[in-house]
Amino acid sequence: MGLFDKLRDPVVLKEDSSAKKQLEQLDFYSKLASECIKEQIEQDKKLCIC
């Protein structure tokens, strides 16, 4: 009752992130990809950083 009244937003606990590894992979594939694919890779990199 009173305990849960203050909790309004979800709390997400994260032990680690694979964002660094994902960015390294995206950088690697960006060097091999065509221009239209590079645009998608750049968008993926922006989403990975957040």
MDTraj code that builds the backbone (N, CA, C; nanometers):
import mdtraj as md
import numpy as np

residues = "MET GLY LEU PHE ASP LYS LEU ARG ASP PRO VAL VAL LEU LYS GLU ASP SER SER ALA LYS LYS GLN LEU GLU GLN LEU ASP PHE TYR SER LYS LEU ALA SER GLU CYS ILE LYS GLU GLN ILE GLU GLN ASP LYS LYS LEU CYS ILE CYS".split()
xyz = np.array([
    [0.0828, -0.1180, 0.0000],
    [0.0000, 0.0000, 0.0000],
    [0.0873, 0.1244, 0.0000],
    [0.1360, 0.1636, 0.1140],
    [0.2188, 0.2828, 0.1209],
    [0.3538, 0.2642, 0.0550],
    [0.4010, 0.1413, 0.0532],
    [0.5308, 0.1109, -0.0065],
    [0.5301, 0.1337, -0.1570],
    [0.4220, 0.0960, -0.2218],
    [0.4169, 0.1034, -0.3676],
    [0.3617, 0.2361, -0.4195],
    [0.3162, 0.3228, -0.3344],
    [0.2643, 0.4518, -0.3782],
    [0.3730, 0.5390, -0.4401],
    [0.4963, 0.5287, -0.3932],
    [0.6046, 0.6133, -0.4419],
    [0.6659, 0.5617, -0.5710],
    [0.6490, 0.4350, -0.6030],
    [0.7073, 0.3740, -0.7209],
    [0.6139, 0.3954, -0.8395],
    [0.6488, 0.4885, -0.9265],
    [0.5631, 0.5211, -1.0403],
    [0.6232, 0.4756, -1.1732],
    [0.7532, 0.4802, -1.1861],
    [0.8200, 0.4424, -1.3104],
    [0.8900, 0.3086, -1.2926],
    [0.9013, 0.2316, -1.4005],
    [0.9733, 0.1046, -1.3891],
    [1.1225, 0.1281, -1.3661],
    [1.1836, 0.0387, -1.2928],
    [1.3265, 0.0451, -1.2668],
    [1.3916, -0.0692, -1.3434],
    [1.4863, -0.0357, -1.4295],
    [1.5539, -0.1359, -1.5106],
    [1.6983, -0.1454, -1.4632],
    [1.7377, -0.2623, -1.4203],
    [1.8744, -0.2863, -1.3768],
    [1.9462, -0.3636, -1.4853],
    [2.0647, -0.3183, -1.5183],
    [2.1400, -0.3806, -1.6255],
    [2.2807, -0.4085, -1.5763],
    [2.3217, -0.5338, -1.5836],
    [2.4536, -0.5701, -1.5342],
    [2.5649, -0.5206, -1.6262],
    [2.5488, -0.5419, -1.7544],
    [2.6504, -0.4960, -1.8483],
    [2.5845, -0.4632, -1.9813],
    [2.6625, -0.4091, -2.0705],
    [2.6117, -0.3691, -2.2001],
    [2.7025, -0.4240, -2.3094],
    [2.6421, -0.4656, -2.4159],
    [2.7200, -0.5141, -2.5297],
    [2.7313, -0.4056, -2.6362],
    [2.7052, -0.2805, -2.5991],
    [2.7063, -0.1705, -2.6945],
    [2.8443, -0.1521, -2.7576],
    [2.9491, -0.1648, -2.6800],
    [3.0838, -0.1461, -2.7341],
    [3.1134, -0.2514, -2.8411],
    [3.0781, -0.3742, -2.8137],
    [3.1004, -0.4819, -2.9099],
    [3.0165, -0.4598, -3.0354],
    [2.8923, -0.4164, -3.0176],
    [2.8061, -0.3893, -3.1312],
    [2.8616, -0.2762, -3.2166],
    [2.9138, -0.1708, -3.1525],
    [2.9721, -0.0596, -3.2275],
    [3.0942, -0.1041, -3.3076],
    [3.1754, -0.1903, -3.2491],
    [3.2920, -0.2417, -3.3207],
    [3.2488, -0.3227, -3.4430],
    [3.1463, -0.4037, -3.4283],
    [3.0962, -0.4821, -3.5410],
    [3.0379, -0.3921, -3.6487],
    [2.9632, -0.2900, -3.6077],
    [2.9052, -0.1981, -3.7050],
    [3.0132, -0.1214, -3.7800],
    [3.1193, -0.0821, -3.7109],
    [3.2304, -0.0149, -3.7773],
    [3.2954, -0.1060, -3.8806],
    [3.3133, -0.2322, -3.8448],
    [3.3734, -0.3291, -3.9354],
    [3.2878, -0.3456, -4.0612],
    [3.1577, -0.3656, -4.0424],
    [3.0698, -0.3860, -4.1572],
    [3.0502, -0.2585, -4.2386],
    [3.0646, -0.1454, -4.1750],
    [3.0523, -0.0188, -4.2471],
    [3.1616, -0.0047, -4.3525],
    [3.2791, -0.0577, -4.3240],
    [3.3902, -0.0512, -4.4200],
    [3.3648, -0.1394, -4.5419],
    [3.2854, -0.2435, -4.5259],
    [3.2596, -0.3382, -4.6341],
    [3.1307, -0.3090, -4.7112],
    [3.0442, -0.2293, -4.6539],
    [2.9091, -0.2124, -4.7070],
    [2.9023, -0.1080, -4.8191],
    [2.7962, -0.1197, -4.8990],
    [2.7691, -0.0198, -5.0015],
    [2.7119, 0.1055, -4.9352],
    [2.6974, 0.2117, -5.0114],
    [2.6524, 0.3400, -4.9558],
    [2.5131, 0.3321, -4.8938],
    [2.4203, 0.2630, -4.9600],
    [2.2836, 0.2573, -4.9047],
    [2.2807, 0.1780, -4.7743],
    [2.3664, 0.0794, -4.7620],
    [2.3736, 0.0017, -4.6382],
    [2.4455, 0.0817, -4.5298],
    [2.5434, 0.1630, -4.5687],
    [2.6156, 0.2449, -4.4708],
    [2.5217, 0.3400, -4.3976],
    [2.4233, 0.3925, -4.4698],
    [2.3270, 0.4831, -4.4065],
    [2.2517, 0.4104, -4.2944],
    [2.2106, 0.2868, -4.3212],
    [2.1410, 0.2084, -4.2188],
    [2.2339, 0.1767, -4.1023],
    [2.3584, 0.1472, -4.1317],
    [2.4558, 0.1178, -4.0264],
    [2.4758, 0.2403, -3.9376],
    [2.4828, 0.3577, -3.9976],
    [2.4993, 0.4806, -3.9192],
    [2.3795, 0.5032, -3.8272],
    [2.2597, 0.4730, -3.8761],
    [2.1415, 0.4861, -3.7900],
    [2.1469, 0.3851, -3.6764],
    [2.1897, 0.2636, -3.7068],
    [2.2023, 0.1609, -3.6030],
    [2.3041, 0.2028, -3.4977],
    [2.4117, 0.2667, -3.5398],
    [2.5138, 0.3132, -3.4457],
    [2.4560, 0.4189, -3.3511],
    [2.3731, 0.5062, -3.4030],
    [2.3109, 0.6087, -3.3195],
    [2.2181, 0.5451, -3.2158],
    [2.1460, 0.4421, -3.2550],
    [2.0554, 0.3742, -3.1620],
    [2.1330, 0.2930, -3.0582],
    [2.2475, 0.2428, -3.0970],
    [2.3289, 0.1622, -3.0071],
    [2.3906, 0.2462, -2.8960],
    [2.4204, 0.3693, -2.9247],
    [2.4851, 0.4583, -2.8285],
    [2.3882, 0.4977, -2.7159],
    [2.2613, 0.5098, -2.7464],
    [2.1644, 0.5545, -2.6454],
    [2.1484, 0.4631, -2.5323],
])
top = md.Topology()
chain = top.add_chain()
for i, resn in enumerate(residues, 1):
    res = top.add_residue(resn, chain, resSeq=i)
    for name in ("N", "CA", "C"):
        top.add_atom(name, md.element.get_by_symbol(name[0]), res)
traj = md.Trajectory(xyz[None], top)
